Amino acid sequence: QVQLAESGGGLVQAGGSLRLSCAASGGTFSTYTMGWFRQAPGKERDFVAGIRSSGFTYYADSVKGRFTISRDNAKSTVYLQMNSLKPDDTAVYYCAASTRGWPLLLNRLNQYDYWGQGTQVTVSS
């Protein structure tokens, strides 16, 4: 019912920046909680950032102060601005949507109902 498509990944040097986009189709985007997760090879998929329909945001400690999540409801798109990138940020980044109401744990995988295919971010040293 809801389709998510990530874009904007690529190869950057440490200290550089990227902006990821996730375009949603289907459903009512403005009511969703949206999240970004990432998964490095051989590791678990981990929470990066989340944004509620109210605009409330929450970040993993590892990216706080460097990454910014935002949304444009008119475009049904969520963004992840990534600055001061580190090699440890290298991963496939996934966009996710939750249709659930409060209480909702923004940093938990099982709180999200729809997932994109992912976009590769590689940060070289």
NORWO-V640709 format. One record per pair of residues at least 12 apart in sequence whose ideal C-beta (glycine too) atoms are under 10 Angstrom apart, sorted by the first residue. I is the first residue (numbers start at 1). J is the second residue. D is the distance in Angstrom with one decimal. If there is no record, write none. Layout:
I_J_D + I_J_D
This chain:
1_25_9.6 + 1_26_5.1 + 1_27_6.0 + 1_99_9.1 + 1_113_9.0 + 1_114_7.8 + 2_24_6.3 + 2_25_7.3 + 2_26_4.6 + 2_27_4.5 + 2_28_9.4 + 2_29_8.4 + 2_32_7.9 + 2_76_9.9 + 2_97_5.7 + 2_99_7.7 + 2_113_7.3 + 2_114_4.3 + 2_115_9.5 + 3_23_8.6 + 3_24_7.1 + 3_25_4.8 + 3_26_5.8 + 3_27_9.2 + 3_97_9.6 + 3_114_7.6 + 3_115_10.0 + 3_116_8.1 + 3_117_9.8 + 4_22_5.6 + 4_23_7.3 + 4_24_5.5 + 4_25_8.1 + 4_26_9.4 + 4_32_10.0 + 4_34_8.9 + 4_76_9.8 + 4_78_8.8 + 4_94_8.5 + 4_95_4.8 + 4_96_7.3 + 4_97_6.1 + 4_112_10.0 + 4_114_5.8 + 4_115_6.5 + 4_116_3.7 + 4_117_8.1 + 4_118_9.9 + 5_21_8.5 + 5_22_6.8 + 5_23_5.0 + 5_24_8.0 + 5_25_7.9 + 5_77_9.7 + 5_95_7.9 + 5_116_5.9 + 5_117_7.4 + 5_119_9.1 + 6_20_6.2 + 6_21_7.0 + 6_22_5.1 + 6_23_8.3 + 6_36_8.9 + 6_78_9.6 + 6_80_9.2 + 6_92_9.1 + 6_93_6.5 + 6_94_6.9 + 6_95_4.9 + 6_115_9.7 + 6_116_4.6 + 6_117_6.8 + 6_118_6.1 + 6_119_4.1 + 6_120_9.7 + 7_19_9.7 + 7_20_7.2 + 7_21_5.1 + 7_22_7.8 + 7_23_7.5 + 7_77_9.9 + 7_95_9.6 + 7_116_9.4 + 7_119_6.1 + 8_20_4.2 + 8_21_5.1 + 8_22_8.8 + 8_79_8.3 + 8_80_8.2 + 8_81_9.8 + 8_82_9.2 + 8_93_8.8 + 8_119_6.4 + 8_121_8.6 + 9_21_9.9 + 9_82_9.9 + 9_91_9.6 + 9_92_8.0 + 9_93_6.4 + 9_118_8.3 + 9_119_3.4 + 9_120_4.8 + 9_121_4.8 + 9_122_8.0 + 10_119_8.5 + 10_120_7.7 + 10_121_7.1 + 10_122_7.4 + 10_123_9.9 + 11_90_9.5 + 11_120_8.5 + 11_121_8.3 + 11_122_4.6 + 11_123_8.0 + 11_124_6.6 + 12_82_8.7 + 12_85_5.8 + 12_89_9.2 + 12_90_9.8 + 12_121_7.8 + 12_122_7.4 + 12_123_5.7 + 12_124_7.3 + 13_85_8.0 + 13_87_9.8 + 13_123_7.3 + 13_124_5.6 + 13_125_8.1 + 14_84_8.6 + 14_85_6.3 + 14_86_5.9 + 14_87_5.9 + 14_88_9.6 + 14_89_8.9 + 14_123_5.7 + 14_124_6.7 + 14_125_5.4 + 15_83_8.8 + 15_84_6.1 + 15_85_6.7 + 15_86_8.2 + 15_123_8.8 + 15_125_9.9 + 16_82_8.8 + 16_83_8.3 + 16_84_8.3 + 16_85_5.4 + 16_123_7.4 + 16_124_9.2 + 17_66_9.4 + 17_67_10.0 + 17_81_7.3 + 17_82_6.1 + 17_83_4.7 + 17_84_7.7 + 17_85_6.6 + 18_67_10.0 + 18_80_8.4 + 18_81_8.1 + 18_82_4.9 + 18_83_8.7 + 18_85_6.8 + 18_89_9.1 + 18_93_9.2 + 18_119_9.5 + 18_121_6.3 + 18_122_9.9 + 18_123_8.8 + 19_68_9.2 + 19_70_9.7 + 19_79_6.0 + 19_80_7.0 + 19_81_5.0 + 19_82_7.0 + 19_83_9.4 + 20_36_7.1 + 20_48_9.7 + 20_67_9.5 + 20_69_9.6 + 20_78_8.8 + 20_79_6.6 + 20_80_4.3 + 20_81_8.1 + 20_82_7.0 + 20_93_5.8 + 20_94_9.9 + 20_95_7.8 + 20_119_6.3 + 20_121_7.5 + 21_72_9.5 + 21_75_9.1 + 21_77_5.8 + 21_78_7.6 + 21_79_5.6 + 21_80_8.1 + 21_95_8.6 + 21_119_8.9 + 22_34_7.2 + 22_35_9.6 + 22_36_7.7 + 22_71_9.3 + 22_76_9.3 + 22_77_6.4 + 22_78_4.8 + 22_79_7.5 + 22_80_7.9 + 22_93_9.1 + 22_94_8.8 + 22_95_3.3 + 22_96_8.6 + 22_97_8.6 + 22_116_6.0 + 22_119_8.7 + 23_72_10.0 + 23_75_7.5 + 23_76_6.4 + 23_77_5.1 + 23_78_8.6 + 23_95_8.7 + 23_116_9.0 + 24_71_9.6 + 24_73_10.0 + 24_75_9.2 + 24_76_4.6 + 24_77_7.0 + 24_78_7.5 + 24_95_8.1 + 24_97_6.3 + 24_114_8.2 + 24_116_8.9 + 25_76_6.9 + 26_76_9.2 + 26_97_9.7 + 26_114_8.7 + 27_76_8.9 + 27_97_7.7 + 27_99_7.0 + 27_113_9.5 + 27_114_8.2 + 28_53_9.4 + 28_73_9.6 + 28_76_9.3 + 28_99_8.6 + 29_53_9.0 + 29_71_8.1 + 29_72_9.4 + 29_73_6.1 + 29_74_9.4 + 29_75_8.8 + 29_76_4.0 + 29_77_8.2 + 29_78_8.5 + 29_97_7.9 + 30_53_6.2 + 30_71_8.5 + 30_73_4.3 + 30_74_9.0 + 30_76_8.1 + 31_52_9.9 + 31_53_5.3 + 31_73_9.3 + 31_97_9.9 + 31_98_9.9 + 31_99_7.3 + 31_101_9.0 + 32_51_9.3 + 32_52_8.8 + 32_53_6.4 + 32_71_8.9 + 32_73_9.5 + 32_76_9.3 + 32_78_8.8 + 32_96_9.4 + 32_97_4.6 + 32_98_6.2 + 32_99_6.1 + 32_100_9.2 + 32_112_9.4 + 32_113_8.8 + 32_114_8.5 + 33_50_6.4 + 33_51_7.1 + 33_52_4.9 + 33_53_6.4 + 33_54_9.3 + 33_56_9.0 + 33_58_9.9 + 33_78_10.0 + 33_96_8.9 + 33_97_7.3 + 33_98_4.2 + 33_99_8.2 + 33_100_7.4 + 33_101_9.0 + 33_102_9.4 + 33_104_5.8 + 33_105_10.0 + 33_106_6.5 + 33_111_7.7 + 33_112_7.9 + 33_113_9.8 + 34_49_9.1 + 34_50_6.9 + 34_51_5.3 + 34_52_8.3 + 34_53_8.6 + 34_69_7.6 + 34_70_9.7 + 34_71_6.1 + 34_77_9.4 + 34_78_4.2 + 34_79_9.6 + 34_80_9.8 + 34_95_7.1 + 34_96_7.1 + 34_97_5.7 + 34_98_7.6 + 34_106_9.4 + 34_112_8.8 + 34_114_9.9 + 35_47_6.8 + 35_48_7.6 + 35_49_6.8 + 35_50_4.1 + 35_51_7.6 + 35_52_9.8 + 35_58_9.0 + 35_69_8.1 + 35_78_8.4 + 35_80_9.8 + 35_94_8.6 + 35_95_7.5 + 35_96_4.6 + 35_97_7.7 + 35_98_7.1 + 35_104_10.0 + 35_106_6.3 + 35_107_8.0 + 35_108_9.3 + 35_109_9.0 + 35_111_8.0 + 35_112_5.9 + 35_115_9.6 + 36_48_4.3 + 36_49_4.9 + 36_50_7.4 + 36_51_8.9 + 36_59_9.6 + 36_60_9.4 + 36_63_9.1 + 36_67_8.1 + 36_69_6.3 + 36_78_7.6 + 36_79_9.2 + 36_80_4.8 + 36_82_9.4 + 36_93_6.1 + 36_94_7.1 + 36_95_6.2 + 36_96_7.4 + 36_116_9.8 + 37_49_8.9 + 37_50_9.2 + 37_60_9.4 + 37_91_8.9 + 37_92_9.2 + 37_93_7.3 + 37_94_4.8 + 37_95_8.2 + 37_96_6.1 + 37_107_9.1 + 37_109_6.9 + 37_112_8.1 + 37_115_8.4 + 37_116_9.8 + 37_118_9.0 + 38_60_9.1 + 38_62_9.8 + 38_63_9.2 + 38_80_9.6 + 38_89_7.6 + 38_90_8.8 + 38_91_3.8 + 38_92_6.6 + 38_93_4.9 + 38_94_7.0 + 38_118_8.7 + 38_119_10.0 + 38_121_7.5 + 39_91_5.6 + 39_92_5.3 + 39_93_8.3 + 39_94_7.0 + 39_118_7.6 + 40_88_8.3 + 40_89_9.2 + 40_90_6.4 + 40_91_4.4 + 40_92_7.9 + 41_90_9.0 + 41_91_8.3 + 41_92_8.7 + 43_91_8.0 + 44_109_8.7 + 45_91_8.8 + 45_92_8.6 + 45_94_6.8 + 45_96_9.5 + 45_109_6.2 + 45_115_9.4 + 45_118_9.5 + 46_60_7.0 + 46_62_8.4 + 46_91_8.2 + 46_107_8.7 + 46_109_8.7 + 47_59_8.7 + 47_60_5.4 + 47_62_9.7 + 47_63_9.5 + 47_96_9.4 + 47_105_9.3 + 47_106_7.4 + 47_107_3.9 + 47_108_7.3 + 47_109_7.6 + 47_111_9.7 + 47_112_9.8 + 48_60_5.5 + 48_62_8.2 + 48_63_5.8 + 48_67_6.7 + 48_69_8.1 + 48_80_7.1 + 48_82_9.0 + 48_89_9.1 + 48_91_8.8 + 48_93_7.2 + 48_94_8.9 + 48_107_9.0 + 49_63_6.6 + 49_64_9.0 + 49_67_5.8 + 49_68_7.9 + 49_69_4.0 + 49_70_9.6 + 49_78_9.4 + 49_80_6.2 + 49_81_9.8 + 49_82_9.6 + 49_106_8.5 + 49_107_9.1 + 50_69_6.9 + 50_78_9.6 + 50_96_8.6 + 50_98_8.6 + 50_104_8.9 + 50_105_9.1 + 50_106_3.4 + 50_107_6.6 + 50_108_9.6 + 50_111_8.9 + 50_112_9.1 + 51_68_9.8 + 51_69_4.8 + 51_70_7.0 + 51_71_5.5 + 51_78_6.6 + 51_79_9.4 + 51_80_9.7 + 51_106_8.2 + 52_71_9.5 + 52_98_9.1 + 52_102_8.7 + 52_104_7.7 + 52_106_7.2 + 53_71_8.6 + 53_73_8.4 + 53_98_9.8 + 53_101_9.6 + 55_70_8.6 + 55_71_7.6 + 55_73_9.8 + 56_106_8.5 + 57_69_5.5 + 57_70_8.1 + 57_71_9.5 + 57_106_8.7 + 58_105_9.6 + 58_106_4.8 + 58_107_6.8 + 59_106_9.4 + 59_107_9.1 + 60_107_7.0 + 62_86_8.9 + 62_88_7.5 + 62_89_8.4 + 63_80_9.1 + 63_82_7.7 + 63_83_9.7 + 63_84_9.6 + 63_85_9.9 + 63_86_9.5 + 63_89_7.7 + 65_83_9.0 + 65_84_8.3 + 66_81_9.2 + 66_82_6.9 + 66_83_5.3 + 66_84_4.7 + 66_85_7.7 + 66_86_8.2 + 66_89_8.5 + 67_80_6.1 + 67_81_6.6 + 67_82_5.1 + 67_83_7.2 + 67_84_9.0 + 67_85_9.2 + 67_89_8.7 + 68_80_7.4 + 68_81_4.4 + 68_82_8.3 + 68_83_7.9 + 69_81_7.9 + 77_95_9.6 + 78_95_6.4 + 78_96_9.5 + 78_97_8.4 + 79_95_9.8 + 80_93_7.1 + 80_95_8.3 + 80_119_9.9 + 80_121_9.5 + 82_121_7.4 + 82_123_9.0 + 85_121_7.8 + 85_122_9.6 + 85_123_4.6 + 85_124_9.6 + 86_123_6.1 + 86_125_8.7 + 87_122_8.9 + 87_123_5.0 + 87_124_7.0 + 87_125_4.9 + 88_123_7.8 + 89_121_6.4 + 89_122_9.0 + 89_123_5.1 + 90_120_8.6 + 90_121_6.3 + 90_122_5.1 + 90_123_5.0 + 90_124_8.4 + 90_125_9.8 + 91_118_9.0 + 91_119_9.9 + 91_120_8.0 + 91_121_6.2 + 91_122_8.7 + 91_123_9.3 + 92_117_9.0 + 92_118_4.2 + 92_119_6.9 + 92_120_5.5 + 92_121_7.5 + 92_122_9.8 + 93_116_8.9 + 93_118_6.4 + 93_119_5.5 + 93_120_7.8 + 93_121_5.4 + 94_109_9.7 + 94_112_9.3 + 94_115_5.8 + 94_116_5.7 + 94_117_7.9 + 94_118_4.7 + 94_119_8.1 + 95_112_9.4 + 95_114_8.8 + 95_115_7.3 + 95_116_4.2 + 95_117_9.1 + 95_118_8.2 + 95_119_8.4 + 96_109_8.0 + 96_111_8.6 + 96_112_3.8 + 96_113_8.0 + 96_114_6.6 + 96_115_5.1 + 96_116_7.3 + 97_112_6.4 + 97_113_6.3 + 97_114_4.4 + 97_115_8.0 + 97_116_8.8 + 98_110_9.8 + 98_111_5.4 + 98_112_4.7 + 98_113_5.7 + 98_114_8.1 + 99_112_9.0 + 99_113_5.3 + 99_114_7.9 + 100_112_8.6 + 100_113_7.2
